[in-house]
Amino acid sequence: MSSALLQAIDQVSREKGIDADIIISAVEEAIIAASKKIFKTDESFGASFNRQTGELQVWAIKEVVENDEVVNPKLHIPFEEAALYYEGVEVGDQIQFTKDTTKLGRIAAHAAKQVIMQKVRDAEKEKVYTDFSDRLGDVVTAVVRRFERGNIIMDLGNNVEGVMYRDEYSKNERFSQNDRTKVVIVGADRSTKEPQVKVSRSDARLLIKLFEMEVPEVYDQTVVIKNAAREAGDRSKIAVYSTDGDVDPIGACVGMGGSRVRSIIRELKGERLDIIRYSEDIQVFASNALSPAKINRVILTDPENRRLEVIVDDDQLSLAIGKRGQNVRLASKLCGWSIEVKTEEQKRAEAAEAMERMAQASAAAQEEEAAAAAAAAAEEAEVETDEETVVSAEAPEETAAATEEIEGEERDEEYDEDEEDEDEEGEEEGVPLTELEGLSEEHREVLASYSIHYIEDILYTPLEVLKQIPELSDNIDNIVALARAYEQEFGEEAEDE
C-alpha cells in the first residue's frame, strides 16, 4: 500500500505539474482527519509520511501539565506520569503517543483520496493563476472546445482552459469546435468555478499585438503604437509615430501594396482600420484622428477637463461624426479628449448669440446707470425746492426778483448745455473703423456684420467674445492690437489738447 501510494503521488505530481511535497502534505492532513473518525476521540493527532520508505505514522499529542491541573485526560498528561515515559520532561512539553495505523483501513484511504483531490485542484488553480497573471496582454493561439450559454471555452494548452464571454468577440465572428484562433489574455482568477483565464478578441491590445507580429518596425520599436481604439467587428483606429525620421510610420504599418495591414484585417474578419499619425500637439492629433474628414480648425474649449471643439464645413459634418457617431467616438477614445464637432454656420450663430447677449447686458447696465442718475437728480431737485420755499416765505419780493434772475441764468445754462449735449452726442458714436490703419476692408466688413462699426467697439468688447467670430479667429489678436495702438496714439493727443 505504501509503495502504491508513493507511485500515485509521483504520478499526480508529474501529470499535474504540482510539487510532490504539496501532495504529501495533503495526505498527512487526510490521515489526521481519518484518525479522528476511526479512534472516535477528541485527542490531537499528528501524522507523517516518509517519502523514501512510504511508511505512514500517526500519533496522539498530549501536553504535560502540573499533577493537579489535568482538565482533559485526552489532551493533558500529569507531570509524574509523563516522567515515566520521558526523562527530563518539563511542564509545557508535548508528548507523542504512537497509534496503530492498521485500524485506519478503507475509511482512511477514502478520506485521503478526497483531501488529495481537493488539494490537487487548489494547487492547479494556484499554478494557473501564477502562470497567467503575469501574461496579461499576451496573444496566444487557442482551440475552441465547447460552448456554454453563449460563452466559448477554449484550450490554451497544457490542460489549461480559458473562457471568452459573449461580449468579448464580435457578432460577425462565427466559431466551430476545434477552430484555432488568436486571442489576448485579459484576466486570471484563482477563486472562480469557471475557467480561471479570461480571453478576448475585442480588446484593443489584440490589435496592438497583431501589429507587433506583422510589422518588424513595430516589434523593434522603430515605429511606436501610441494608442488604439476599437469597436470590434466594425472599425478601429490606431495612432503611430516613428522614432526614426527616415521611416514613415503609416507606410511601415500598411506594407508593400497593403500586404501587412491586409493580413491584420483578415485576422479581424474584415474590420475596417484607420492608421493615424500621432502628434504631441493635441489640436493636430485630434484633426488627424477624425480622418477621413477634413477639419478646418480645432479649438481648445476646456483644457483642464480635456474638452475641445472641431470646426468643419457643412459637407464634412456627417463624415466627421460617422455612422451613429462612431468616427468621433473612436477619435475621442484615441485622443483621450472629449470632442464636439460643429459646422462653420453653427459657430457663427453661437458668436452672434454671444455678441447679442453682450449687447443686451451692456444696454441693461446703461439703463440701470441712467435710472440711478435720474433718481439722484430728482432727490437733489426736491431738496432745492424745499430751500426755495423757505426763502420765499421770508422775503417774497426779493425772492421773486432773485427767482427771475435765476431763471434767466438757468435758461442761458440750458441753452449752453443743449449745445454741449449735441456736440457730445456726435462724439459718443466713436471713431469709425475706416480710420484704423492696417485693417483690411474684408475684416472691416466681417466686423460690421457683427455690429462692430467703431474702434471703441473693439476696445470695449471682451477678447473672449471677439475670438468667437469664426472668420477672424486667426486675426483677432492683431486687430485688437491695432485698436489699442490707435487708442494709445490719439488718446494721448486728445488729453494734451
C-alpha positions in Angstrom: 0.0 0.0 0.0 2.8 2.3 0.9 4.5 1.6 -2.4 1.3 2.1 -4.3 0.7 5.4 -2.5 4.2 6.6 -3.4 3.7 5.7 -7.1 0.3 7.6 -7.1 1.9 10.7 -5.5 4.7 10.7 -8.1 2.3 10.2 -11.0 0.0 13.0 -9.9 3.0 15.3 -9.4 4.2 14.7 -12.9 0.8 14.9 -14.7 -0.4 18.0 -12.9 2.9 19.7 -12.5 2.4 20.0 -8.8 5.2 19.8 -6.2 5.1 16.3 -4.5 5.5 18.0 -1.1 2.1 19.6 -1.5 0.5 16.2 -2.2 2.3 14.6 0.8 1.1 17.4 3.0 -2.4 16.7 1.8 -2.0 13.0 2.6 -1.0 13.8 6.1 -3.9 16.1 6.6 -6.2 13.4 5.3 -4.8 10.8 7.7 -5.3 13.1 10.7 -8.9 13.7 9.7 -9.5 9.9 9.2 -7.8 9.1 12.6 -10.3 11.3 14.4 -13.2 9.3 12.8 -11.6 5.9 13.4 -10.5 6.4 17.0 -13.6 8.4 17.9 -11.8 10.7 20.3 -11.1 14.4 20.7 -7.4 13.8 21.0 -5.0 15.9 19.0 -3.4 13.9 16.2 -0.3 14.2 14.1 0.8 12.3 11.1 3.9 11.9 8.9 4.6 10.2 5.6 8.1 9.1 4.8 8.7 9.7 1.1 11.7 7.3 0.9 10.2 4.3 2.6 6.5 5.1 2.2 5.9 4.5 5.9 3.0 6.3 7.5 2.9 7.2 11.2 0.1 8.5 13.3 0.3 9.7 16.9 -1.7 11.4 19.6 -0.4 14.6 21.2 -0.7 15.4 24.9 0.6 18.4 26.8 2.5 18.0 30.1 0.8 19.9 33.0 1.0 20.0 36.7 -0.4 17.0 38.5 -3.4 18.9 39.8 -4.1 20.8 36.6 -5.3 18.0 34.4 -8.6 19.2 32.8 -9.0 16.8 29.8 -7.1 13.5 30.1 -7.3 13.1 26.3 -5.3 16.3 25.8 -3.3 16.6 29.0 -0.9 14.3 31.0 0.2 14.8 34.6 3.9 15.6 35.1 4.5 12.5 37.2 3.1 10.2 34.5 5.0 11.9 31.7 8.2 11.5 33.7 7.7 7.7 33.4 7.8 7.9 29.6 10.5 10.5 29.0 13.5 11.6 31.0 14.0 15.4 31.5 10.4 16.2 30.6 9.1 19.6 31.8 5.7 21.2 32.2 4.5 22.6 28.9 6.2 20.0 26.7 4.2 17.9 24.2 4.5 14.2 24.2 3.6 11.9 21.2 1.9 8.5 21.7 2.1 6.3 18.6 -1.2 5.0 17.3 -1.9 1.7 15.4 -2.3 2.6 11.7 -3.7 -0.8 10.8 -7.1 0.3 12.1 -7.3 3.1 9.6 -8.2 0.8 6.6 -10.7 1.8 3.8 -12.1 4.9 5.6 -8.6 6.5 5.9 -7.9 5.7 2.2 -11.2 7.3 1.1 -10.6 10.4 3.2 -7.0 10.7 1.9 -8.3 10.4 -1.6 -10.9 13.2 -1.1 -8.4 15.5 0.5 -5.7 14.8 -2.1 -8.2 15.6 -4.9 -9.2 18.9 -3.3 -5.5 19.8 -2.7 -4.7 19.0 -6.3 -7.5 21.2 -7.6 -6.4 24.1 -5.3 -2.8 23.6 -6.4 -3.8 23.6 -10.1 -5.7 26.8 -9.7 -2.8 28.5 -7.9 -0.4 27.3 -10.6 -2.7 28.6 -13.4 -3.1 31.9 -11.7 0.6 32.3 -11.1 1.4 31.4 -14.7 -1.2 33.6 -16.4 -1.4 36.7 -14.1 2.0 37.8 -15.4 0.9 37.3 -19.1 -2.0 39.8 -19.3 -2.0 41.3 -22.8 -0.2 38.4 -24.4 -1.6 36.9 -27.6 -1.9 33.1 -27.8 -3.4 30.7 -30.2 -6.4 28.9 -28.6 -8.5 25.9 -29.8 -12.3 26.1 -29.4 -13.5 23.2 -27.2 -17.2 23.8 -26.4 -19.9 26.4 -26.0 -21.7 27.3 -22.7 -24.6 29.7 -22.7 -23.1 31.9 -25.4 -19.6 31.8 -23.9 -16.8 29.9 -25.6 -14.5 27.6 -23.7 -11.1 27.4 -25.3 -8.0 25.2 -24.8 -4.9 27.4 -24.1 -2.5 24.4 -24.0 -1.1 22.4 -21.0 -4.6 21.4 -20.0 -5.5 25.0 -19.2 -8.9 26.2 -20.3 -9.9 29.8 -20.9 -13.3 31.4 -21.3 -14.3 34.0 -23.9 -17.5 35.7 -22.9 -20.1 36.7 -25.5 -19.2 40.4 -25.2 -15.5 39.7 -25.8 -15.9 38.8 -29.5 -17.6 40.3 -32.5 -21.1 39.4 -33.5 -19.7 39.0 -37.1 -17.4 36.1 -36.0 -18.6 32.5 -36.1 -16.7 29.7 -34.3 -16.9 25.9 -34.6 -15.5 23.2 -32.4 -11.7 22.7 -32.9 -11.3 26.1 -34.6 -7.9 27.7 -33.9 -7.9 31.5 -33.4 -5.7 34.2 -31.8 -6.9 35.6 -28.5 -5.5 38.1 -26.0 -5.3 37.2 -22.3 -7.2 39.8 -20.3 -7.6 38.3 -16.9 -6.8 35.5 -14.4 -8.7 34.5 -11.3 -7.8 31.9 -8.6 -11.3 31.6 -7.0 -13.8 31.1 -9.7 -15.6 27.9 -10.5 -15.4 28.7 -14.2 -12.2 28.6 -16.2 -9.8 30.9 -14.5 -8.3 32.5 -17.6 -10.3 35.2 -19.4 -9.5 35.8 -23.1 -10.8 38.3 -25.6 -10.9 39.1 -29.3 -12.4 42.6 -28.9 -9.7 44.1 -26.7 -7.6 46.8 -28.3 -4.4 45.0 -27.1 -5.1 42.3 -29.6 -4.8 44.9 -32.4 -1.5 46.2 -31.0 -0.1 42.7 -30.7 -1.1 41.8 -34.2 0.8 44.8 -35.5 3.8 43.7 -33.4 3.6 40.3 -35.0 3.2 41.6 -38.6 5.3 44.8 -38.7 9.0 44.4 -37.9 9.4 48.1 -37.3 6.8 48.0 -34.6 8.4 44.9 -33.0 11.9 46.7 -32.8 10.3 50.0 -31.6 11.3 52.0 -34.7 7.6 52.6 -35.1 5.7 53.1 -31.8 2.0 52.5 -31.3 0.8 55.3 -29.0 -2.8 54.2 -28.6 -5.6 52.2 -30.1 -9.4 52.3 -30.0 -11.7 49.6 -31.2 -15.3 48.8 -31.8 -14.8 45.1 -32.5 -16.1 43.8 -35.8 -16.8 47.3 -37.2 -14.0 49.8 -37.1 -10.7 50.6 -35.3 -8.2 53.4 -35.1 -4.5 53.2 -34.2 -2.1 56.1 -33.6 1.5 55.6 -34.5 4.7 57.6 -34.7 8.3 56.9 -35.8 11.5 57.3 -33.7 13.5 57.4 -37.0 13.0 60.4 -39.3 13.7 58.3 -42.3 10.8 55.8 -41.6 7.2 56.6 -42.4 5.1 55.1 -39.6 1.9 54.8 -41.6 3.7 53.3 -44.7 5.5 50.8 -42.5 2.3 49.6 -41.0 0.5 49.4 -44.3 3.3 47.5 -46.0 4.1 47.0 -49.7 0.8 47.1 -51.5 -1.0 46.9 -48.2 0.2 43.4 -47.5 0.8 43.9 -43.8 -2.4 45.6 -42.9 -4.4 43.2 -45.1 -3.3 40.2 -43.0 -4.4 42.0 -39.8 -7.7 42.9 -41.3 -8.2 39.3 -42.4 -7.4 38.1 -38.9 -10.0 40.6 -37.6 -12.6 39.2 -40.0 -12.8 42.3 -42.2 -12.8 45.0 -39.6 -12.1 48.5 -41.0 -8.8 50.0 -39.8 -7.6 53.6 -39.7 -3.9 54.2 -39.1 -3.4 57.7 -37.6 -0.2 59.8 -37.4 0.3 60.7 -33.7 1.3 64.2 -32.6 2.2 65.8 -29.3 0.0 68.8 -30.3 -3.5 67.8 -29.3 -5.1 70.0 -31.9 -3.1 68.4 -34.7 -3.7 64.9 -33.2 -7.5 65.4 -32.9 -7.6 66.7 -36.5 -5.7 63.5 -37.7 -7.9 61.2 -35.5 -11.1 62.4 -37.3 -9.7 61.1 -40.6 -11.0 60.8 -43.3 -13.0 64.1 -42.6 -11.3 67.4 -43.5 -11.0 69.6 -40.4 -10.9 73.4 -40.7 -9.6 74.1 -37.2 -9.6 72.8 -33.6 -10.5 75.0 -30.6 -9.5 74.0 -27.0 -12.6 74.9 -25.1 -11.7 73.5 -21.7 -8.1 72.2 -21.4 -8.5 71.4 -17.7 -11.3 69.0 -18.4 -9.8 67.9 -21.7 -12.6 69.2 -24.0 -12.2 70.6 -27.5 -14.3 71.7 -30.5 -13.7 70.7 -34.1 -15.0 73.0 -36.8 -15.8 71.6 -40.2 -17.6 72.6 -43.4 -21.2 71.5 -43.8 -20.4 68.8 -46.3 -17.8 67.3 -43.9 -20.1 67.1 -40.8 -21.6 63.7 -41.4 -18.2 62.3 -42.3 -16.5 63.6 -39.1 -19.3 62.3 -36.9 -19.5 59.0 -38.6 -22.3 56.4 -38.7 -24.1 56.5 -35.4 -21.3 58.8 -34.1 -18.7 56.1 -34.5 -15.9 58.2 -36.0 -16.0 60.9 -33.4 -16.4 58.4 -30.6 -13.3 56.4 -31.7 -11.3 59.6 -32.1 -12.2 60.7 -28.6 -11.0 57.3 -27.2 -7.8 57.6 -29.2 -7.0 61.1 -28.1 -8.3 60.9 -24.6 -10.3 64.2 -25.1 -14.0 64.9 -25.4 -14.6 66.1 -29.0 -17.6 68.1 -30.2 -18.0 68.6 -33.9 -19.6 71.8 -35.2 -20.0 73.5 -38.6 -18.9 77.0 -39.5 -22.5 78.1 -39.7 -23.2 76.8 -36.1 -20.1 78.5 -34.8 -21.1 81.8 -36.5 -24.6 81.6 -34.9 -23.0 81.0 -31.5 -20.7 84.0 -31.9 -23.7 86.2 -33.0 -25.7 85.0 -29.9 -22.8 85.8 -27.7 -22.5 89.3 -29.2 -26.2 89.8 -28.8 -26.1 88.7 -25.1 -23.2 91.1 -24.6 -25.1 94.0 -26.2 -28.1 93.3 -24.1 -26.1 93.1 -20.9 -24.4 96.4 -21.9 -27.8 98.1 -22.6 -29.2 96.8 -19.3 -26.2 98.2 -17.4 -26.6 101.6 -19.1 -30.3 101.7 -18.2 -29.5 101.0 -14.6 -27.0 103.8 -14.6 -29.5 106.2 -16.2 -32.2 105.3 -13.7 -29.8 105.8 -10.8 -28.7 109.2 -12.2 -32.3 110.2 -12.6 -33.2 109.2 -9.1 -30.3 111.2 -7.7 -31.2 114.3 -9.8 -34.8 114.0 -8.6 -33.7 113.8 -5.0 -31.4 116.8 -5.4 -34.2 118.9 -7.1 -36.6 118.1 -4.2 -34.0 119.4 -1.7 -33.5 122.6 -3.8 -37.3 123.2 -4.0 -37.7 123.0 -0.2 -34.9 125.5 0.3 -36.5 128.0 -2.2 -39.9 127.7 -0.4 -38.3 128.7 2.9 -36.6 131.7 1.3 -39.8 133.0 -0.5 -41.7 132.8 2.8 -39.2 135.2 4.5 -38.8 137.8 1.7 -41.4 137.5 -1.1 -40.3 140.5 -3.2 -36.6 139.8 -3.0 -37.2 136.2 -3.7 -39.3 136.9 -6.8 -36.6 139.2 -8.3 -34.0 136.6 -7.4 -36.1 133.9 -9.0 -36.4 135.8 -12.3 -32.7 136.4 -12.3 -32.0 132.7 -11.6 -34.5 131.6 -14.2 -32.8 133.8 -16.8 -29.4 132.3 -15.9 -30.8 128.7 -16.0 -32.2 129.4 -19.5 -28.8 130.5 -20.6 -27.2 127.5 -19.0 -29.8 125.1 -20.5 -29.0 126.6 -23.9 -25.3 126.1 -23.4 -25.9 122.5 -22.1 -28.0 121.6 -25.1 -25.3 122.7 -27.4 -22.7 120.7 -25.5 -25.0 117.7 -25.4 -25.4 117.9 -29.2 -21.6 118.0 -29.5 -21.2 115.1 -27.1 -23.8 113.0 -28.9 -21.9 113.5 -32.1 -18.7 112.3 -30.3 -20.3 109.4 -28.4 -20.7 107.2 -31.6 -16.9 106.8 -31.7 -14.2 106.6 -34.4 -15.3 104.5 -37.5 -13.2 101.5 -38.4 -12.2 103.2 -41.7 -9.8 105.3 -39.5 -7.9 102.2 -38.3 -4.8 101.8 -40.4 -3.8 98.2 -41.2 -7.4 96.9 -41.0 -8.4 95.3 -44.3 -11.7 96.0 -46.0 -12.6 92.3 -45.7 -12.0 92.3 -42.0 -13.9 95.5 -41.6 -16.9 94.1 -43.4 -16.8 91.0 -41.2 -16.8 93.1 -38.0 -19.6 95.2 -39.3 -21.7 92.1 -39.9 -21.4 91.5 -36.1 -22.4 95.1 -35.3 -18.9 96.3 -34.7 -18.6 99.7 -36.5 -16.3 101.7 -34.3 -12.8 101.3 -32.9 -14.3 101.7 -29.4 -16.4 98.6 -30.1 -13.3 96.6 -30.4 -11.7 98.1 -27.3 -14.7 97.6 -25.1 -15.8 94.1 -26.2 -14.1 91.3 -24.2 -11.5 89.4 -26.2 -13.2 86.1 -25.4 -16.3 87.3 -27.3 -14.3 88.6 -30.2 -12.5 85.2 -30.6 -15.8 83.5 -31.1 -16.1 85.3 -34.5 -15.1 82.3 -36.7 -13.9 84.3 -39.7 -11.4 86.3 -37.6 -10.2 83.6 -35.1 -6.7 83.7 -36.5 -6.5 87.5 -36.9 -8.5 89.0 -34.0 -5.3 89.4 -31.8 -3.7 91.6 -34.5 -7.0 93.6 -34.9 -7.2 94.3 -31.2 -3.5 95.3 -31.1 -4.2 97.9 -33.9 -7.1 99.3 -32.0 -5.1 99.6 -28.8 -2.2 101.2 -30.7 -4.7 103.8 -32.2 -6.1 104.5 -28.7 -2.6 105.0 -27.2 -1.5 107.3 -30.0 -4.6 109.5 -30.5 -6.0 109.2 -27.0 -2.8 110.9 -25.6 -3.2 113.7 -28.2 -6.8 114.3 -27.1 -5.7 114.5 -23.5 -3.0 117.0 -24.3 -5.4 119.2 -26.1 
